[in-house]
């Protein structure tokens, strides 16, 4: 599919991009969104893959490609297991 649909949406006026685990927050989807956002000066909101269906926290960190990110983790029920991952992200 490539990045053309992202570029078309930005040209049409979107304020930012959203990468969400429910709709395929794969490392490549994240990587492409961040690259296009850098080129076109918009923001990306990311809800990462907390169930490790598309990879692990290390794959997500690699997709950031050294960018500075703002991260928030809200403990909720069974998802409390993601807390060690937020520490890995902060340490990278």
Buried (B, 14 or more C-beta within 10 A) or exposed (E): EEEEEBEEEBEEEEEEBEBEBEEEBBBEBBBBBBBBBEEEEBEBEBEBBBEBEBBEBEBBBBBBEEEEEEEEBEEEEEEEEBEEBBEEBEEE
